[in-house]
Amino acid sequence: MAAAEIEIDVALVRALLAEQHPDLAGLPLRVVAQGWDNVMARLGDDLVVRVPRRALAAPLVEHEQRWLPQLAPGLPVAVPVPVRVGVPSPALGYPWSWSVVPWFDGVRAADVPLARRRALASPLAGVLRALHTPAPAGFPVNPVRGVPLATRDAAVRDRLASGVVPEATAVEALWDRVVAAPPWDGPPRWLHGDLHPGNLVVTEEVPDDVGRGDVGLVAVADFGDLTAGDPATDLATAWLTFDAVGRATFRDRLAERYPAEDPVWVRARGWAVSMSTSMLTSGPEHAWVLDMGRQALEQVLGDA
């Protein structure tokens, strides 16, 4: 994890609230997550404060503030539309925008067994059918999402040479094929940009004696990588989130938009290689990310 450029703690978050949203400053507040880019502090029962911890993340929060209010009404799932917007505070020495967003009760899809995630395939396909529309001029540009797959070639090959990727020879042979797929030639379409099971909030009933229990999609979180471009970037979730059965359902529900023979699926598998190998470079303190990467790579290699 990149080092924080500003240490975010409860005292700073409460001071920001007191300065800019004093009606919220008295609510219970506790840090619940330290991500690569943001610190999340739960505020009362229904809210969470999303505060960038490094400069690279600051524009991403602003993209969420600018675009999510426009996109959310057309989506069939809850997304973290800011309910309050924070601005830089010279007085407190905090230089970036920040947000107060809804808290979604649930668990990460990454913490649910693959076979039980199959119930998410249809609703998640519905989210992408709604989201993947042509983006207007001025959409947020992301240099590592929605771009031609070939732009990720050097990064992927460096990871394969690092020794952290299992079955690197097989992965490289697959990468050689997928990176040569025809590029996207349509208009830029809106993309989540980071659609993996760690960013899917689900509700899970306690499994019964044979492991059954309903799983439902509650929200799609973390739109920091929001951009527009090649939809293959988001379609990579077919391998990142699902097993073969769930993946077949997911692809079937999207077949009218993205037919089976469309090279977008070849590129999507390539994006799954890129994202899963990136996850495998996470340190041991992020065991759940490493597990997510290993599981996704198994799905990529196991697919016919």
Contacts in CASP RR format, 6 or more apart in sequence:
PFRMAT RR
TARGET T0000
AUTHOR 0000-0000-0000
METHOD contacts of the structure
MODEL  1
MAAAEIEIDVALVRALLAEQHPDLAGLPLRVVAQGWDNVMARLGDDLVVR
VPRRALAAPLVEHEQRWLPQLAPGLPVAVPVPVRVGVPSPALGYPWSWSV
VPWFDGVRAADVPLARRRALASPLAGVLRALHTPAPAGFPVNPVRGVPLA
TRDAAVRDRLASGVVPEATAVEALWDRVVAAPPWDGPPRWLHGDLHPGNL
VVTEEVPDDVGRGDVGLVAVADFGDLTAGDPATDLATAWLTFDAVGRATF
RDRLAERYPAEDPVWVRARGWAVSMSTSMLTSGPEHAWVLDMGRQALEQV
LGDA
1 34 0 8 1.000
1 35 0 8 1.000
1 36 0 8 1.000
1 282 0 8 1.000
1 283 0 8 1.000
1 285 0 8 1.000
1 286 0 8 1.000
2 36 0 8 1.000
2 54 0 8 1.000
2 56 0 8 1.000
3 54 0 8 1.000
4 53 0 8 1.000
4 54 0 8 1.000
5 53 0 8 1.000
5 54 0 8 1.000
5 55 0 8 1.000
6 12 0 8 1.000
6 53 0 8 1.000
6 54 0 8 1.000
6 94 0 8 1.000
6 95 0 8 1.000
7 53 0 8 1.000
8 31 0 8 1.000
8 39 0 8 1.000
8 41 0 8 1.000
8 51 0 8 1.000
8 53 0 8 1.000
9 31 0 8 1.000
10 29 0 8 1.000
10 30 0 8 1.000
10 31 0 8 1.000
10 41 0 8 1.000
12 51 0 8 1.000
12 92 0 8 1.000
12 94 0 8 1.000
13 29 0 8 1.000
13 31 0 8 1.000
13 39 0 8 1.000
13 41 0 8 1.000
13 49 0 8 1.000
13 51 0 8 1.000
14 25 0 8 1.000
14 26 0 8 1.000
14 29 0 8 1.000
15 89 0 8 1.000
15 92 0 8 1.000
16 49 0 8 1.000
16 51 0 8 1.000
16 86 0 8 1.000
16 89 0 8 1.000
16 92 0 8 1.000
16 94 0 8 1.000
16 98 0 8 1.000
17 24 0 8 1.000
17 25 0 8 1.000
17 26 0 8 1.000
17 29 0 8 1.000
17 43 0 8 1.000
17 49 0 8 1.000
17 100 0 8 1.000
18 25 0 8 1.000
19 89 0 8 1.000
19 91 0 8 1.000
19 92 0 8 1.000
20 84 0 8 1.000
20 86 0 8 1.000
20 87 0 8 1.000
20 89 0 8 1.000
21 84 0 8 1.000
21 86 0 8 1.000
21 100 0 8 1.000
24 43 0 8 1.000
24 47 0 8 1.000
24 84 0 8 1.000
24 100 0 8 1.000
27 43 0 8 1.000
27 44 0 8 1.000
27 47 0 8 1.000
28 42 0 8 1.000
28 43 0 8 1.000
28 44 0 8 1.000
29 41 0 8 1.000
29 42 0 8 1.000
29 43 0 8 1.000
29 44 0 8 1.000
29 49 0 8 1.000
30 41 0 8 1.000
30 42 0 8 1.000
31 39 0 8 1.000
31 40 0 8 1.000
31 41 0 8 1.000
31 42 0 8 1.000
32 40 0 8 1.000
32 41 0 8 1.000
32 42 0 8 1.000
32 48 0 8 1.000
33 39 0 8 1.000
33 40 0 8 1.000
34 40 0 8 1.000
34 53 0 8 1.000
35 53 0 8 1.000
36 57 0 8 1.000
37 52 0 8 1.000
37 53 0 8 1.000
37 54 0 8 1.000
37 56 0 8 1.000
37 57 0 8 1.000
37 60 0 8 1.000
37 224 0 8 1.000
38 50 0 8 1.000
38 51 0 8 1.000
38 52 0 8 1.000
38 53 0 8 1.000
38 57 0 8 1.000
38 61 0 8 1.000
39 50 0 8 1.000
39 51 0 8 1.000
39 53 0 8 1.000
40 48 0 8 1.000
40 49 0 8 1.000
40 50 0 8 1.000
40 51 0 8 1.000
41 48 0 8 1.000
41 49 0 8 1.000
41 51 0 8 1.000
42 48 0 8 1.000
42 103 0 8 1.000
43 49 0 8 1.000
43 100 0 8 1.000
43 103 0 8 1.000
44 103 0 8 1.000
45 103 0 8 1.000
46 102 0 8 1.000
46 103 0 8 1.000
47 83 0 8 1.000
47 100 0 8 1.000
47 101 0 8 1.000
47 102 0 8 1.000
47 103 0 8 1.000
48 100 0 8 1.000
48 101 0 8 1.000
48 102 0 8 1.000
48 103 0 8 1.000
49 98 0 8 1.000
49 99 0 8 1.000
49 100 0 8 1.000
49 101 0 8 1.000
50 61 0 8 1.000
50 80 0 8 1.000
50 98 0 8 1.000
50 99 0 8 1.000
50 100 0 8 1.000
50 101 0 8 1.000
51 98 0 8 1.000
52 58 0 8 1.000
52 60 0 8 1.000
52 61 0 8 1.000
52 96 0 8 1.000
52 97 0 8 1.000
52 98 0 8 1.000
55 95 0 8 1.000
55 96 0 8 1.000
57 96 0 8 1.000
57 224 0 8 1.000
58 95 0 8 1.000
58 96 0 8 1.000
58 97 0 8 1.000
59 140 0 8 1.000
60 224 0 8 1.000
60 225 0 8 1.000
60 226 0 8 1.000
61 96 0 8 1.000
61 97 0 8 1.000
61 98 0 8 1.000
61 99 0 8 1.000
61 224 0 8 1.000
62 97 0 8 1.000
63 140 0 8 1.000
63 223 0 8 1.000
63 224 0 8 1.000
63 226 0 8 1.000
64 80 0 8 1.000
64 82 0 8 1.000
64 99 0 8 1.000
64 223 0 8 1.000
64 224 0 8 1.000
64 226 0 8 1.000
65 82 0 8 1.000
65 85 0 8 1.000
65 97 0 8 1.000
65 99 0 8 1.000
66 140 0 8 1.000
67 139 0 8 1.000
67 140 0 8 1.000
67 223 0 8 1.000
67 226 0 8 1.000
68 79 0 8 1.000
68 80 0 8 1.000
68 81 0 8 1.000
68 82 0 8 1.000
68 223 0 8 1.000
68 226 0 8 1.000
69 81 0 8 1.000
69 82 0 8 1.000
71 79 0 8 1.000
71 131 0 8 1.000
71 190 0 8 1.000
72 79 0 8 1.000
72 81 0 8 1.000
74 130 0 8 1.000
75 127 0 8 1.000
75 130 0 8 1.000
75 131 0 8 1.000
75 220 0 8 1.000
76 123 0 8 1.000
76 126 0 8 1.000
76 127 0 8 1.000
76 130 0 8 1.000
77 123 0 8 1.000
77 127 0 8 1.000
77 217 0 8 1.000
77 218 0 8 1.000
77 219 0 8 1.000
77 220 0 8 1.000
78 102 0 8 1.000
78 104 0 8 1.000
78 218 0 8 1.000
78 219 0 8 1.000
78 220 0 8 1.000
79 219 0 8 1.000
79 220 0 8 1.000
79 221 0 8 1.000
79 223 0 8 1.000
80 99 0 8 1.000
80 101 0 8 1.000
80 102 0 8 1.000
80 104 0 8 1.000
80 219 0 8 1.000
80 221 0 8 1.000
80 222 0 8 1.000
80 223 0 8 1.000
81 101 0 8 1.000
81 102 0 8 1.000
82 99 0 8 1.000
82 100 0 8 1.000
82 101 0 8 1.000
83 100 0 8 1.000
83 101 0 8 1.000
83 102 0 8 1.000
84 99 0 8 1.000
84 100 0 8 1.000
85 97 0 8 1.000
85 99 0 8 1.000
85 100 0 8 1.000
86 97 0 8 1.000
86 98 0 8 1.000
86 99 0 8 1.000
86 100 0 8 1.000
87 97 0 8 1.000
88 94 0 8 1.000
88 95 0 8 1.000
88 96 0 8 1.000
88 97 0 8 1.000
104 201 0 8 1.000
104 218 0 8 1.000
104 219 0 8 1.000
104 221 0 8 1.000
105 203 0 8 1.000
105 218 0 8 1.000
106 201 0 8 1.000
106 202 0 8 1.000
106 203 0 8 1.000
106 204 0 8 1.000
106 218 0 8 1.000
107 201 0 8 1.000
107 202 0 8 1.000
107 203 0 8 1.000
107 204 0 8 1.000
108 197 0 8 1.000
108 198 0 8 1.000
108 200 0 8 1.000
108 201 0 8 1.000
108 202 0 8 1.000
108 288 0 8 1.000
109 117 0 8 1.000
109 120 0 8 1.000
109 197 0 8 1.000
109 198 0 8 1.000
109 200 0 8 1.000
109 201 0 8 1.000
109 202 0 8 1.000
109 215 0 8 1.000
109 241 0 8 1.000
110 196 0 8 1.000
110 197 0 8 1.000
110 198 0 8 1.000
110 200 0 8 1.000
110 288 0 8 1.000
110 291 0 8 1.000
110 292 0 8 1.000
111 288 0 8 1.000
112 197 0 8 1.000
112 202 0 8 1.000
112 204 0 8 1.000
112 215 0 8 1.000
114 242 0 8 1.000
114 243 0 8 1.000
114 295 0 8 1.000
115 243 0 8 1.000
115 245 0 8 1.000
116 204 0 8 1.000
116 207 0 8 1.000
116 211 0 8 1.000
116 213 0 8 1.000
116 215 0 8 1.000
117 197 0 8 1.000
117 215 0 8 1.000
117 241 0 8 1.000
117 242 0 8 1.000
117 243 0 8 1.000
117 246 0 8 1.000
118 242 0 8 1.000
118 243 0 8 1.000
118 245 0 8 1.000
118 246 0 8 1.000
118 249 0 8 1.000
119 214 0 8 1.000
119 215 0 8 1.000
119 216 0 8 1.000
120 200 0 8 1.000
120 202 0 8 1.000
120 215 0 8 1.000
120 216 0 8 1.000
120 217 0 8 1.000
120 241 0 8 1.000
120 242 0 8 1.000
121 242 0 8 1.000
121 246 0 8 1.000
121 247 0 8 1.000
121 249 0 8 1.000
121 250 0 8 1.000
121 253 0 8 1.000
122 249 0 8 1.000
122 250 0 8 1.000
122 253 0 8 1.000
123 216 0 8 1.000
123 217 0 8 1.000
124 200 0 8 1.000
124 217 0 8 1.000
124 237 0 8 1.000
124 241 0 8 1.000
124 250 0 8 1.000
125 249 0 8 1.000
125 250 0 8 1.000
125 253 0 8 1.000
125 254 0 8 1.000
126 253 0 8 1.000
127 217 0 8 1.000
127 220 0 8 1.000
128 195 0 8 1.000
128 231 0 8 1.000
128 234 0 8 1.000
128 235 0 8 1.000
128 254 0 8 1.000
129 253 0 8 1.000
129 254 0 8 1.000
129 257 0 8 1.000
131 190 0 8 1.000
131 191 0 8 1.000
131 192 0 8 1.000
131 234 0 8 1.000
132 189 0 8 1.000
132 190 0 8 1.000
132 191 0 8 1.000
132 231 0 8 1.000
132 234 0 8 1.000
132 257 0 8 1.000
133 189 0 8 1.000
133 190 0 8 1.000
134 187 0 8 1.000
134 188 0 8 1.000
134 189 0 8 1.000
134 190 0 8 1.000
134 228 0 8 1.000
135 187 0 8 1.000
135 188 0 8 1.000
135 189 0 8 1.000
135 190 0 8 1.000
135 228 0 8 1.000
135 229 0 8 1.000
139 188 0 8 1.000
139 190 0 8 1.000
139 227 0 8 1.000
139 228 0 8 1.000
140 226 0 8 1.000
140 227 0 8 1.000
140 228 0 8 1.000
141 227 0 8 1.000
142 193 0 8 1.000
142 225 0 8 1.000
142 226 0 8 1.000
142 227 0 8 1.000
143 151 0 8 1.000
144 151 0 8 1.000
144 152 0 8 1.000
145 191 0 8 1.000
145 193 0 8 1.000
145 194 0 8 1.000
145 225 0 8 1.000
145 227 0 8 1.000
145 233 0 8 1.000
146 184 0 8 1.000
146 188 0 8 1.000
146 191 0 8 1.000
146 193 0 8 1.000
146 227 0 8 1.000
146 228 0 8 1.000
146 229 0 8 1.000
146 230 0 8 1.000
146 232 0 8 1.000
146 233 0 8 1.000
147 229 0 8 1.000
147 230 0 8 1.000
148 183 0 8 1.000
148 184 0 8 1.000
148 230 0 8 1.000
149 178 0 8 1.000
149 179 0 8 1.000
149 181 0 8 1.000
149 183 0 8 1.000
149 230 0 8 1.000
149 232 0 8 1.000
149 267 0 8 1.000
149 270 0 8 1.000
149 271 0 8 1.000
149 274 0 8 1.000
150 179 0 8 1.000
150 183 0 8 1.000
152 179 0 8 1.000
152 271 0 8 1.000
152 274 0 8 1.000
153 179 0 8 1.000
155 274 0 8 1.000
155 278 0 8 1.000
156 175 0 8 1.000
156 179 0 8 1.000
156 273 0 8 1.000
156 274 0 8 1.000
156 277 0 8 1.000
157 172 0 8 1.000
157 175 0 8 1.000
159 165 0 8 1.000
159 277 0 8 1.000
159 278 0 8 1.000
159 280 0 8 1.000
159 281 0 8 1.000
160 168 0 8 1.000
160 171 0 8 1.000
160 172 0 8 1.000
160 175 0 8 1.000
160 277 0 8 1.000
161 168 0 8 1.000
162 281 0 8 1.000
164 280 0 8 1.000
164 281 0 8 1.000
165 171 0 8 1.000
165 277 0 8 1.000
165 280 0 8 1.000
165 297 0 8 1.000
166 294 0 8 1.000
166 297 0 8 1.000
167 297 0 8 1.000
167 301 0 8 1.000
170 301 0 8 1.000
171 273 0 8 1.000
171 277 0 8 1.000
171 297 0 8 1.000
171 300 0 8 1.000
171 301 0 8 1.000
174 269 0 8 1.000
174 270 0 8 1.000
174 273 0 8 1.000
174 300 0 8 1.000
174 301 0 8 1.000
175 270 0 8 1.000
175 273 0 8 1.000
177 266 0 8 1.000
178 266 0 8 1.000
178 267 0 8 1.000
178 269 0 8 1.000
178 270 0 8 1.000
178 273 0 8 1.000
179 270 0 8 1.000
181 263 0 8 1.000
181 266 0 8 1.000
181 267 0 8 1.000
181 270 0 8 1.000
182 263 0 8 1.000
183 230 0 8 1.000
183 267 0 8 1.000
184 229 0 8 1.000
184 230 0 8 1.000
184 231 0 8 1.000
184 232 0 8 1.000
184 264 0 8 1.000
184 267 0 8 1.000
188 228 0 8 1.000
188 229 0 8 1.000
189 228 0 8 1.000
189 229 0 8 1.000
189 230 0 8 1.000
189 231 0 8 1.000
190 226 0 8 1.000
190 228 0 8 1.000
191 225 0 8 1.000
191 226 0 8 1.000
191 227 0 8 1.000
191 228 0 8 1.000
191 229 0 8 1.000
191 230 0 8 1.000
191 231 0 8 1.000
191 233 0 8 1.000
191 234 0 8 1.000
192 199 0 8 1.000
192 220 0 8 1.000
192 223 0 8 1.000
192 225 0 8 1.000
192 226 0 8 1.000
192 234 0 8 1.000
193 225 0 8 1.000
193 226 0 8 1.000
193 227 0 8 1.000
193 233 0 8 1.000
193 234 0 8 1.000
194 222 0 8 1.000
194 224 0 8 1.000
194 225 0 8 1.000
195 220 0 8 1.000
195 233 0 8 1.000
195 234 0 8 1.000
195 236 0 8 1.000
195 237 0 8 1.000
195 240 0 8 1.000
195 241 0 8 1.000
196 237 0 8 1.000
196 240 0 8 1.000
196 241 0 8 1.000
196 275 0 8 1.000
196 279 0 8 1.000
196 292 0 8 1.000
196 296 0 8 1.000
197 237 0 8 1.000
197 240 0 8 1.000
197 241 0 8 1.000
197 292 0 8 1.000
198 288 0 8 1.000
198 292 0 8 1.000
199 220 0 8 1.000
199 221 0 8 1.000
199 222 0 8 1.000
200 217 0 8 1.000
200 219 0 8 1.000
200 220 0 8 1.000
200 221 0 8 1.000
200 241 0 8 1.000
201 217 0 8 1.000
201 218 0 8 1.000
201 219 0 8 1.000
201 220 0 8 1.000
201 221 0 8 1.000
202 215 0 8 1.000
202 216 0 8 1.000
202 217 0 8 1.000
202 218 0 8 1.000
203 214 0 8 1.000
203 215 0 8 1.000
203 216 0 8 1.000
203 218 0 8 1.000
204 213 0 8 1.000
204 214 0 8 1.000
204 215 0 8 1.000
204 216 0 8 1.000
205 213 0 8 1.000
205 214 0 8 1.000
205 215 0 8 1.000
206 213 0 8 1.000
207 213 0 8 1.000
230 264 0 8 1.000
230 267 0 8 1.000
231 258 0 8 1.000
231 264 0 8 1.000
232 264 0 8 1.000
232 265 0 8 1.000
232 267 0 8 1.000
232 268 0 8 1.000
232 270 0 8 1.000
232 271 0 8 1.000
233 268 0 8 1.000
233 271 0 8 1.000
235 254 0 8 1.000
235 258 0 8 1.000
235 264 0 8 1.000
235 265 0 8 1.000
235 268 0 8 1.000
235 271 0 8 1.000
236 268 0 8 1.000
236 269 0 8 1.000
236 270 0 8 1.000
236 271 0 8 1.000
236 272 0 8 1.000
236 274 0 8 1.000
236 275 0 8 1.000
237 250 0 8 1.000
238 247 0 8 1.000
238 250 0 8 1.000
238 251 0 8 1.000
238 265 0 8 1.000
238 268 0 8 1.000
238 269 0 8 1.000
238 272 0 8 1.000
239 247 0 8 1.000
239 268 0 8 1.000
239 269 0 8 1.000
239 272 0 8 1.000
239 276 0 8 1.000
239 296 0 8 1.000
239 299 0 8 1.000
239 300 0 8 1.000
239 303 0 8 1.000
240 272 0 8 1.000
240 275 0 8 1.000
240 276 0 8 1.000
240 292 0 8 1.000
240 293 0 8 1.000
240 296 0 8 1.000
240 299 0 8 1.000
241 250 0 8 1.000
242 249 0 8 1.000
242 250 0 8 1.000
242 299 0 8 1.000
243 299 0 8 1.000
244 299 0 8 1.000
244 302 0 8 1.000
244 303 0 8 1.000
247 299 0 8 1.000
247 303 0 8 1.000
251 258 0 8 1.000
251 260 0 8 1.000
251 265 0 8 1.000
258 264 0 8 1.000
258 265 0 8 1.000
269 300 0 8 1.000
269 303 0 8 1.000
270 300 0 8 1.000
272 296 0 8 1.000
272 299 0 8 1.000
272 300 0 8 1.000
273 297 0 8 1.000
273 300 0 8 1.000
275 293 0 8 1.000
275 296 0 8 1.000
276 292 0 8 1.000
276 293 0 8 1.000
276 294 0 8 1.000
276 296 0 8 1.000
276 297 0 8 1.000
276 300 0 8 1.000
277 293 0 8 1.000
277 297 0 8 1.000
279 289 0 8 1.000
279 290 0 8 1.000
279 292 0 8 1.000
279 293 0 8 1.000
279 296 0 8 1.000
280 290 0 8 1.000
280 293 0 8 1.000
280 294 0 8 1.000
280 297 0 8 1.000
282 289 0 8 1.000
282 290 0 8 1.000
283 289 0 8 1.000
283 290 0 8 1.000
284 290 0 8 1.000
END
